[in-house]
Amino acid sequence: MRKTVAMISVALGLLGAVAPASLATDEIVFNQNNYVNIGNRALVKGDFAKASKFLRLAVKASLSETDMVNSLNNLCAADFLQDKLVEAKESCDKAIKLDHNAWRPYVIRGHINAEQGNIKLAKLDYNKAQGIKPGEEISKRFLAKLETENAVKLANNE
């Protein structure tokens, strides 16, 4: 599940940071902080432990609010992909606290909540992401998946 989430997330630009030019999207932001750049490149390459290490150093630095939100979001993703759900959720919560209109941390927190069995919270997060960025495909897809799974579960219990 997590590997699928990672590939979908990277492919659709969920990671709100830098990537090599060949992966460039309108979401890419380069930052002067080397920790941010190293962490983001590691994340794109799939080296989640390295990404987590450098992004954790980056968020201790003096970053602009936008860079801090993006770095916290990417740290959340890196930790989630290493099964560090508590740490991941903390980073998402911090990103959301800094910017309530950042849709990406809501999506990743939705993944974390779903992984922890908190389906109601996952749906709330996916819906929040949809409210911020209507039509956003990742949260839309996972929200539909949760609804389908819930319908099947209800049908099996009857």
Secondary structure, 3 states (H helix, E strand, C coil): CHHHHHHHHHHCCCCCCCCCHHHCCCCCCCCCCHHHHHHHHHHHHCCHHHHHHHHHHHCCCCCCHHHHHHHHHHHHHHHHCCCCHHHHHHHHHHHHHHCCCCHHHHHHHHHHHHHCCCHHHHHHHHHHHHHHCCCCHHHHHHHHHHHHHHHHHHHHHC
